[in-house]
């Protein structure tokens, strides 16, 4: 992704178009549905992802890094509504600050919950020193932190952990708190779509360049 958020608009539009085309079959045999928000944000102009460190007092996933989100509730018209509601309840992040650009495919959790990842862009600059973006009444978040997308894209910053049964899972090791489990998986899925989007843009730009060169060549030949 672009190094500066001001250069991101073409990439955001291309990513939105790609996510719209992505196949998203509903998972079968799940107990319930949930959604998380993958928040793209600008930190001093640098495109980043925002993560939560969950409180140690929670009954599930205590002390783990996550994206804001939770289970579908009555009143949520869609799973996008679920993700945005949870982000507001946990972080105080209002819906008008989030530009939803699409979704990834549903992912099954170990508890048989079908999780829908919603990709959104937070408007304005994020400065967690001035505004930690925590709803302290919810008591769900210990701290928020951001990681530049350029660092997430560096393979040297990731390791693979053995998870038993021959399974290996990714873990990001260059953040204040380790990013692993489903959060790491969703991060890697997001990064893979970014890489594919960039390839799409390169092909599109090359096609335009080739077409322009061909047009120029045809014009020269017609004058000979």
C-alpha positions as CSV (number, residue, x, y, z in Angstrom):
1,X,0.0,0.0,0.0
2,X,1.1,3.6,-0.6
3,X,3.6,4.9,1.9
4,X,1.4,8.0,2.7
5,X,-2.3,7.9,3.3
6,X,-2.8,10.8,0.8
7,X,-1.5,8.5,-1.9
8,X,-4.0,5.7,-0.9
9,X,-7.2,6.8,-2.6
10,X,-6.5,5.0,-5.9
11,X,-5.5,1.9,-3.9
12,X,-8.5,2.1,-1.6
13,X,-10.8,2.3,-4.6
14,X,-9.1,-0.7,-6.3
15,X,-9.2,-2.7,-3.0
16,X,-12.9,-1.9,-2.7
17,X,-13.6,-3.2,-6.2
18,X,-11.5,-6.3,-5.6
19,X,-13.4,-7.1,-2.3
20,X,-16.7,-6.6,-4.1
21,X,-15.7,-9.3,-6.6
22,X,-14.5,-11.7,-3.8
23,X,-16.6,-14.9,-3.4
24,X,-18.1,-15.0,0.1
25,X,-20.0,-18.2,0.7
26,X,-21.7,-18.6,4.0
27,X,-20.1,-21.2,6.3
28,X,-22.3,-24.2,7.2
29,X,-22.6,-25.9,10.6
30,X,-21.7,-22.8,12.6
31,X,-23.3,-22.1,16.0
32,X,-23.6,-18.4,15.5
33,X,-22.3,-15.4,13.5
34,X,-20.0,-12.5,14.4
35,X,-18.1,-9.7,12.7
36,X,-14.9,-7.8,13.2
37,X,-13.7,-4.5,11.8
38,X,-10.2,-4.4,10.2
39,X,-9.5,-0.7,10.6
40,X,-7.1,1.0,8.1
41,X,-6.0,4.3,9.6
42,X,-3.5,7.1,9.1
43,X,-0.8,7.6,11.8
44,X,1.2,10.7,11.0
45,X,0.3,10.1,7.4
46,X,1.4,6.5,7.4
47,X,-1.2,3.8,6.4
48,X,-1.6,1.5,9.4
49,X,-3.9,-1.1,10.9
50,X,-5.3,-0.6,14.4
51,X,-5.5,-3.4,16.9
52,X,-7.0,-3.8,20.4
53,X,-5.3,-5.5,23.4
54,X,-8.2,-7.1,25.3
55,X,-8.6,-6.7,29.0
56,X,-7.2,-9.4,31.3
57,X,-10.6,-9.4,33.1
58,X,-12.6,-10.8,30.2
59,X,-14.0,-14.3,30.3
60,X,-12.7,-15.2,26.8
61,X,-9.6,-14.3,24.9
62,X,-8.4,-12.2,27.8
63,X,-5.1,-10.4,27.2
64,X,-5.1,-11.2,23.5
65,X,-4.7,-8.9,20.5
66,X,-7.8,-8.6,18.4
67,X,-9.7,-6.4,16.0
68,X,-12.8,-4.7,17.4
69,X,-15.9,-6.9,17.0
70,X,-18.3,-9.4,18.5
71,X,-21.4,-11.5,18.0
72,X,-24.4,-10.6,15.9
73,X,-27.3,-9.2,17.9
74,X,-31.0,-8.5,17.2
75,X,-31.1,-5.0,15.9
76,X,-28.1,-5.5,13.6
77,X,-29.4,-5.4,10.1
78,X,-26.2,-6.8,8.7
79,X,-22.9,-8.1,9.9
80,X,-21.4,-4.8,8.8
81,X,-23.7,-3.2,11.4
82,X,-22.4,-5.7,14.0
83,X,-18.8,-4.7,13.3
84,X,-19.5,-1.0,13.5
85,X,-21.7,-1.3,16.6
86,X,-19.0,-3.3,18.4
87,X,-16.3,-0.8,17.4
88,X,-18.4,2.0,18.9
89,X,-19.2,0.0,22.1
90,X,-15.5,-1.0,22.6
91,X,-13.7,2.1,21.3
92,X,-16.2,4.9,21.0
93,X,-15.5,4.9,17.2
94,X,-18.5,6.5,15.6
95,X,-19.9,5.1,12.3
96,X,-19.5,8.4,10.5
97,X,-15.7,8.0,11.0
98,X,-15.6,4.6,9.2
99,X,-15.7,4.2,5.4
100,X,-16.6,0.6,4.9
101,X,-14.9,-0.6,1.7
102,X,-15.8,-4.3,1.7
103,X,-15.6,-7.7,3.4
104,X,-13.4,-10.7,3.3
105,X,-14.9,-14.2,3.3
106,X,-16.2,-15.7,6.5
107,X,-13.7,-17.5,8.8
108,X,-14.6,-20.2,11.3
109,X,-13.4,-19.8,14.9
110,X,-12.4,-22.7,17.1
111,X,-15.7,-22.2,18.8
112,X,-17.7,-22.7,15.6
113,X,-18.5,-19.0,15.1
114,X,-18.6,-17.7,11.5
115,X,-16.7,-14.5,11.7
116,X,-17.1,-11.9,8.9
117,X,-14.1,-9.5,8.5
118,X,-15.3,-6.0,7.5
119,X,-12.6,-3.8,6.1
120,X,-13.0,-0.1,6.8
121,X,-11.0,3.2,6.7
122,X,-11.0,5.5,9.7
123,X,-11.2,9.1,8.6
124,X,-8.8,11.7,9.9
125,X,-5.5,11.1,11.7
126,X,-5.3,8.6,14.6
127,X,-3.2,9.8,17.5
128,X,-3.5,7.3,20.4
129,X,-1.5,9.5,22.7
130,X,-4.1,12.2,22.5
131,X,-7.1,10.0,22.1
132,X,-6.6,6.3,23.1
133,X,-9.9,5.4,21.5
134,X,-11.2,3.4,24.4
135,X,-14.7,3.3,25.8
136,X,-13.7,2.7,29.4
137,X,-17.2,1.9,30.5
138,X,-17.1,-1.3,28.4
139,X,-14.0,-2.5,30.2
140,X,-13.1,-4.7,27.2
141,X,-9.9,-3.0,25.9
142,X,-6.7,-2.5,27.8
143,X,-4.9,-0.5,25.2
144,X,-5.0,0.2,21.4
145,X,-2.0,0.2,19.1
146,X,-1.2,0.6,15.4
147,X,1.2,-1.1,13.1
148,X,2.3,0.4,9.8
149,X,1.1,-1.7,6.8
150,X,4.6,-1.5,5.4
151,X,6.0,-3.4,8.4
152,X,3.2,-5.9,8.4
153,X,4.1,-6.6,4.7
154,X,7.7,-7.5,5.7
155,X,8.1,-11.3,5.9
156,X,11.0,-10.9,8.3
157,X,8.5,-9.6,10.9
158,X,6.5,-12.8,10.9
159,X,7.2,-16.3,12.4
160,X,5.3,-19.5,12.0
161,X,4.3,-21.4,15.2
162,X,3.4,-25.0,15.5
163,X,-0.2,-25.4,16.7
164,X,-0.4,-29.1,17.0
165,X,-1.9,-31.6,14.5
166,X,0.5,-30.5,11.8
167,X,-1.0,-27.0,11.8
168,X,1.3,-24.0,11.6
169,X,-0.1,-20.5,12.3
170,X,1.5,-17.0,11.7
171,X,2.6,-14.7,14.5
172,X,3.7,-11.1,14.0
173,X,6.6,-10.3,16.3
174,X,7.4,-6.6,15.8
175,X,4.5,-5.0,17.6
176,X,4.2,-4.0,21.2
177,X,2.1,-7.1,21.8
178,X,2.2,-10.4,19.8
179,X,-0.4,-10.7,17.0
180,X,-1.4,-14.3,16.6
181,X,-4.4,-16.6,16.2
182,X,-7.3,-15.5,14.1
183,X,-6.2,-11.8,14.3
184,X,-2.9,-12.8,12.6
185,X,-4.7,-14.9,10.1
186,X,-7.1,-12.1,9.2
187,X,-4.1,-9.7,8.9
188,X,-2.4,-12.0,6.5
189,X,-5.6,-12.4,4.4
190,X,-5.9,-8.7,4.3
191,X,-2.3,-8.4,3.2
192,X,-2.8,-11.0,0.5
193,X,-5.7,-9.0,-1.0
194,X,-3.5,-5.8,-0.9
195,X,-0.8,-7.7,-2.8
196,X,-3.4,-8.9,-5.4
197,X,-4.8,-5.4,-5.7
198,X,-1.4,-3.9,-6.4
199,X,-0.9,-6.5,-9.1
200,X,-4.2,-5.5,-10.6
201,X,-3.1,-1.9,-10.6
202,X,0.2,-2.7,-12.2
203,X,-1.5,-4.6,-15.0
204,X,-4.0,-1.8,-15.5
205,X,-1.2,0.8,-15.7
206,X,0.8,-1.3,-18.0
207,X,-2.2,-1.8,-20.3
208,X,-2.7,2.0,-20.4
209,X,1.0,2.5,-21.2
210,X,1.0,-0.2,-23.9
211,X,-2.2,1.3,-25.4
212,X,-0.7,4.8,-25.4
213,X,2.6,3.6,-27.0
214,X,0.6,1.7,-29.7
215,X,-1.5,4.8,-30.4
216,X,1.6,6.9,-30.7
217,X,3.3,4.4,-33.0
218,X,0.3,4.2,-35.2
219,X,0.2,7.9,-35.5
220,X,3.8,8.1,-36.5
221,X,3.4,5.4,-39.1
222,X,0.4,7.1,-40.6
223,X,2.5,10.2,-41.3
224,X,5.2,8.2,-43.1
